[in-house]
């Protein structure tokens, strides 16, 4: 009886682990995403949206906001693209050196429910 119970528990544990791996793979898929390049200004969302602040004079405040956890994004003159981390790291890291500056970003565009995000692969200063 003990052997049957132990074997059943082992089978259930293996199924649970396999299910967790399958869920993780499914949850992190982004098959509909497309590679893109975006050129725009790096802004902190709180100040840009909250009180229309941006530009070189605002850079120190934007840096303080980003270090406090406010998200950075790229504003291309029409739309905002929020930096999205697909590697479970801080999405602001790649944009920090470019706060309130014009950049060219290469990455994977993701859109859902009116939200536009980009998983950044490369960021460089733009003219």
FIGU-795405 format. One record per atom (N, C-alpha, C): residue in one letter; x, y, z. Coordinates in nm, 2 decimals. Layout:
<rs>
A|X|Y|Z
...
</rs>
This chain:
<rs>
X|0.08|-0.12|0.00
X|0.00|0.00|0.00
X|0.09|0.13|0.00
X|0.19|0.13|0.08
X|0.28|0.24|0.09
X|0.35|0.27|-0.05
X|0.39|0.16|-0.11
X|0.45|0.17|-0.24
X|0.36|0.23|-0.35
X|0.23|0.19|-0.34
X|0.13|0.24|-0.44
X|0.11|0.39|-0.41
X|0.10|0.43|-0.29
X|0.08|0.57|-0.25
X|0.20|0.66|-0.29
X|0.32|0.61|-0.27
X|0.44|0.68|-0.30
X|0.45|0.69|-0.45
X|0.42|0.59|-0.53
X|0.42|0.59|-0.67
X|0.32|0.70|-0.73
X|0.20|0.70|-0.67
X|0.10|0.79|-0.71
X|0.14|0.94|-0.68
X|0.21|0.96|-0.57
X|0.26|1.09|-0.54
X|0.37|1.14|-0.63
X|0.45|1.04|-0.67
X|0.56|1.07|-0.76
X|0.50|1.11|-0.90
X|0.40|1.03|-0.95
X|0.34|1.06|-1.08
X|0.27|1.20|-1.08
X|0.20|1.23|-0.97
X|0.14|1.36|-0.96
X|0.24|1.47|-0.95
X|0.35|1.45|-0.88
X|0.45|1.56|-0.88
X|0.52|1.58|-1.01
X|0.54|1.47|-1.09
X|0.60|1.48|-1.22
X|0.50|1.55|-1.31
X|0.38|1.52|-1.30
X|0.27|1.59|-1.39
X|0.27|1.74|-1.35
X|0.28|1.77|-1.22
X|0.28|1.91|-1.18
X|0.40|1.99|-1.23
X|0.51|1.93|-1.23
X|0.64|2.00|-1.27
X|0.63|2.01|-1.43
X|0.58|1.91|-1.50
X|0.57|1.92|-1.64
X|0.47|2.03|-1.68
X|0.36|2.03|-1.60
X|0.26|2.13|-1.63
X|0.31|2.27|-1.61
X|0.39|2.29|-1.50
X|0.45|2.42|-1.47
X|0.54|2.47|-1.59
X|0.62|2.37|-1.64
X|0.71|2.41|-1.75
X|0.63|2.44|-1.87
X|0.52|2.37|-1.90
X|0.44|2.40|-2.01
X|0.37|2.53|-2.00
X|0.32|2.57|-1.88
X|0.26|2.69|-1.85
X|0.36|2.81|-1.87
X|0.48|2.79|-1.82
X|0.58|2.89|-1.83
X|0.61|2.92|-1.97
X|0.62|2.82|-2.05
X|0.65|2.84|-2.20
X|0.54|2.91|-2.26
X|0.42|2.87|-2.23
X|0.30|2.94|-2.29
X|0.29|3.08|-2.25
X|0.31|3.11|-2.12
X|0.29|3.24|-2.06
X|0.39|3.34|-2.12
X|0.51|3.29|-2.16
X|0.61|3.38|-2.21
X|0.62|3.39|-2.36
X|0.53|3.33|-2.43
X|0.53|3.33|-2.58
X|0.48|3.47|-2.63
X|0.54|3.51|-2.74
X|0.49|3.64|-2.80
X|0.50|3.62|-2.95
X|0.43|3.52|-3.00
X|0.44|3.49|-3.14
X|0.39|3.60|-3.23
X|0.30|3.68|-3.19
X|0.24|3.78|-3.27
X|0.32|3.91|-3.27
X|0.43|3.91|-3.20
X|0.51|4.03|-3.19
X|0.59|4.05|-3.32
X|0.63|4.18|-3.35
X|0.70|4.20|-3.47
X|0.83|4.29|-3.44
X|0.93|4.26|-3.51
X|1.06|4.34|-3.49
X|1.03|4.48|-3.55
X|1.09|4.58|-3.49
X|1.07|4.71|-3.54
X|1.18|4.81|-3.49
X|1.18|4.93|-3.55
X|1.27|5.03|-3.50
X|1.18|5.15|-3.47
X|1.21|5.22|-3.36
X|1.14|5.34|-3.32
X|1.24|5.45|-3.29
X|1.21|5.57|-3.34
X|1.30|5.68|-3.31
X|1.21|5.78|-3.24
X|1.26|5.83|-3.12
X|1.19|5.92|-3.04
X|1.26|5.96|-2.92
X|1.20|6.04|-2.84
X|1.26|6.09|-2.71
X|1.23|6.00|-2.60
X|1.33|5.97|-2.51
X|1.31|5.89|-2.39
X|1.25|5.99|-2.29
X|1.13|5.95|-2.23
X|1.06|6.03|-2.13
X|1.02|5.94|-2.02
X|1.01|6.00|-1.90
X|0.95|5.93|-1.79
X|0.80|5.95|-1.79
X|0.73|5.84|-1.78
X|0.58|5.85|-1.80
X|0.51|5.94|-1.69
X|0.55|5.93|-1.57
X|0.49|6.01|-1.46
X|0.48|6.16|-1.50
X|0.59|6.21|-1.53
X|0.60|6.36|-1.56
X|0.54|6.39|-1.69
X|0.57|6.31|-1.79
X|0.53|6.33|-1.93
X|0.38|6.33|-1.94
X|0.32|6.23|-1.88
X|0.17|6.22|-1.89
X|0.10|6.30|-1.78
X|0.16|6.30|-1.66
X|0.10|6.36|-1.54
X|0.10|6.51|-1.54
X|0.21|6.57|-1.58
X|0.21|6.72|-1.59
X|0.29|6.78|-1.70
X|0.29|6.71|-1.82
X|0.34|6.75|-1.95
X|0.48|6.81|-1.94
X|0.57|6.74|-1.86
X|0.70|6.78|-1.85
X|0.80|6.69|-1.93
X|0.88|6.75|-2.01
X|0.98|6.68|-2.08
X|1.09|6.77|-2.13
X|1.19|6.72|-2.19
X|1.30|6.80|-2.25
X|1.42|6.81|-2.16
X|1.53|6.87|-2.21
X|1.66|6.87|-2.15
X|1.65|6.93|-2.01
X|1.57|7.04|-1.99
X|1.56|7.10|-1.86
X|1.49|7.01|-1.76
X|1.42|6.91|-1.80
X|1.35|6.82|-1.72
X|1.43|6.69|-1.69
X|1.55|6.67|-1.75
X|1.63|6.55|-1.74
X|1.66|6.50|-1.60
X|1.70|6.59|-1.51
X|1.73|6.55|-1.37
X|1.61|6.50|-1.30
X|1.50|6.56|-1.32
X|1.38|6.52|-1.25
X|1.34|6.38|-1.31
X|1.34|6.37|-1.44
X|1.31|6.24|-1.51
X|1.40|6.13|-1.46
X|1.53|6.16|-1.44
X|1.62|6.05|-1.39
X|1.58|6.01|-1.24
X|1.55|6.11|-1.16
X|1.50|6.08|-1.03
X|1.38|6.00|-1.03
X|1.28|6.03|-1.11
X|1.16|5.96|-1.12
X|1.19|5.81|-1.17
X|1.27|5.80|-1.27
X|1.30|5.66|-1.32
X|1.37|5.58|-1.21
X|1.47|5.64|-1.14
X|1.53|5.57|-1.03
X|1.44|5.53|-0.92
X|1.33|5.60|-0.90
X|1.23|5.57|-0.80
X|1.13|5.47|-0.85
X|1.14|5.43|-0.97
X|1.06|5.32|-1.02
X|0.96|5.35|-1.13
X|0.95|5.48|-1.16
X|0.86|5.52|-1.27
X|0.91|5.47|-1.40
X|0.82|5.42|-1.49
X|0.87|5.36|-1.61
X|0.92|5.47|-1.71
X|1.01|5.43|-1.79
X|1.06|5.51|-1.90
X|1.00|5.46|-2.03
X|0.98|5.55|-2.13
X|0.92|5.51|-2.26
X|0.98|5.60|-2.37
X|0.95|5.56|-2.49
X|0.99|5.64|-2.61
X|0.87|5.71|-2.67
X|0.88|5.84|-2.68
X|0.77|5.91|-2.75
X|0.82|5.95|-2.88
X|0.75|5.90|-2.99
X|0.79|5.93|-3.13
X|0.72|6.05|-3.19
X|0.66|6.13|-3.11
X|0.59|6.25|-3.15
X|0.44|6.23|-3.17
X|0.40|6.10|-3.17
X|0.26|6.07|-3.18
X|0.21|5.97|-3.08
X|0.30|5.87|-3.05
X|0.26|5.76|-2.96
X|0.37|5.74|-2.86
X|0.33|5.68|-2.75
X|0.42|5.64|-2.65
X|0.44|5.49|-2.65
X|0.57|5.44|-2.65
X|0.60|5.30|-2.65
X|0.68|5.27|-2.52
X|0.61|5.20|-2.43
X|0.67|5.17|-2.30
X|0.77|5.06|-2.31
X|0.89|5.07|-2.25
X|0.99|4.97|-2.25
X|0.94|4.85|-2.17
X|0.94|4.73|-2.23
X|0.89|4.61|-2.17
X|1.01|4.51|-2.15
X|1.02|4.46|-2.04
X|1.13|4.36|-2.01
X|1.08|4.22|-2.03
X|1.13|4.14|-2.12
X|1.09|4.00|-2.13
X|1.19|3.91|-2.06
X|1.30|3.97|-2.00
X|1.39|3.88|-1.93
X|1.39|3.90|-1.78
X|1.28|3.96|-1.73
X|1.25|3.98|-1.59
X|1.36|4.07|-1.52
X|1.41|4.16|-1.60
X|1.50|4.26|-1.54
X|1.44|4.40|-1.55
X|1.50|4.50|-1.49
X|1.44|4.63|-1.49
X|1.44|4.69|-1.64
X|1.32|4.72|-1.69
X|1.30|4.77|-1.82
X|1.36|4.91|-1.85
X|1.39|4.98|-1.74
X|1.45|5.11|-1.75
X|1.60|5.11|-1.78
X|1.67|5.00|-1.75
X|1.81|5.00|-1.75
X|1.87|5.04|-1.88
X|1.82|4.99|-1.99
X|1.88|5.02|-2.13
X|1.85|5.17|-2.17
X|1.75|5.23|-2.11
X|1.71|5.37|-2.15
X|1.77|5.48|-2.06
X|1.82|5.44|-1.94
X|1.87|5.53|-1.84
X|1.98|5.63|-1.90
X|2.07|5.59|-1.97
X|2.17|5.68|-2.02
X|2.12|5.78|-2.12
X|1.99|5.76|-2.17
X|1.94|5.85|-2.28
X|1.82|5.93|-2.23
X|1.80|5.94|-2.10
X|1.68|6.02|-2.05
X|1.67|6.15|-2.11
X|1.55|6.18|-2.17
X|1.52|6.31|-2.23
X|1.61|6.34|-2.36
X|1.66|6.23|-2.42
X|1.74|6.25|-2.54
X|1.67|6.17|-2.65
X|1.70|6.20|-2.77
X|1.65|6.13|-2.89
X|1.73|6.00|-2.91
X|1.65|5.89|-2.93
X|1.71|5.76|-2.95
X|1.65|5.69|-3.07
X|1.73|5.59|-3.12
X|1.67|5.49|-3.22
X|1.68|5.36|-3.14
X|1.56|5.30|-3.13
X|1.55|5.17|-3.05
X|1.51|5.06|-3.15
X|1.58|4.95|-3.14
X|1.54|4.83|-3.22
X|1.49|4.73|-3.12
X|1.38|4.66|-3.15
X|1.33|4.56|-3.06
X|1.20|4.50|-3.11
X|1.13|4.43|-3.02
X|1.01|4.36|-3.05
X|0.89|4.44|-3.01
X|0.80|4.48|-3.10
X|0.68|4.56|-3.07
X|0.57|4.46|-3.02
X|0.51|4.50|-2.92
X|0.40|4.43|-2.86
X|0.28|4.52|-2.84
X|0.16|4.48|-2.88
X|0.04|4.56|-2.87
X|-0.07|4.48|-2.81
X|-0.14|4.53|-2.71
X|-0.25|4.46|-2.65
X|-0.34|4.56|-2.58
X|-0.47|4.56|-2.60
X|-0.57|4.64|-2.53
X|-0.53|4.79|-2.53
X|-0.48|4.84|-2.65
X|-0.45|4.98|-2.66
X|-0.31|5.01|-2.61
X|-0.24|4.92|-2.56
X|-0.11|4.94|-2.50
X|0.00|4.91|-2.61
X|0.10|4.99|-2.62
X|0.21|4.96|-2.71
X|0.34|4.96|-2.63
X|0.41|4.84|-2.64
X|0.53|4.83|-2.57
X|0.64|4.78|-2.66
X|0.77|4.79|-2.62
X|0.88|4.74|-2.70
X|0.98|4.67|-2.61
X|1.01|4.55|-2.64
X|1.12|4.48|-2.57
X|1.25|4.52|-2.65
X|1.33|4.60|-2.58
X|1.44|4.66|-2.64
X|1.56|4.56|-2.66
X|1.61|4.55|-2.78
X|1.73|4.48|-2.80
X|1.85|4.57|-2.82
X|1.83|4.69|-2.88
X|1.94|4.78|-2.90
X|1.89|4.92|-2.89
X|1.96|5.01|-2.83
X|1.93|5.15|-2.82
X|2.05|5.23|-2.85
X|2.04|5.33|-2.93
X|2.15|5.42|-2.96
X|2.10|5.56|-2.98
X|2.19|5.66|-2.97
X|2.16|5.80|-2.98
X|2.12|5.82|-3.13
X|2.02|5.91|-3.15
X|1.97|5.94|-3.28
X|1.99|6.09|-3.30
X|1.99|6.13|-3.43
X|2.01|6.27|-3.47
X|1.87|6.34|-3.46
</rs>
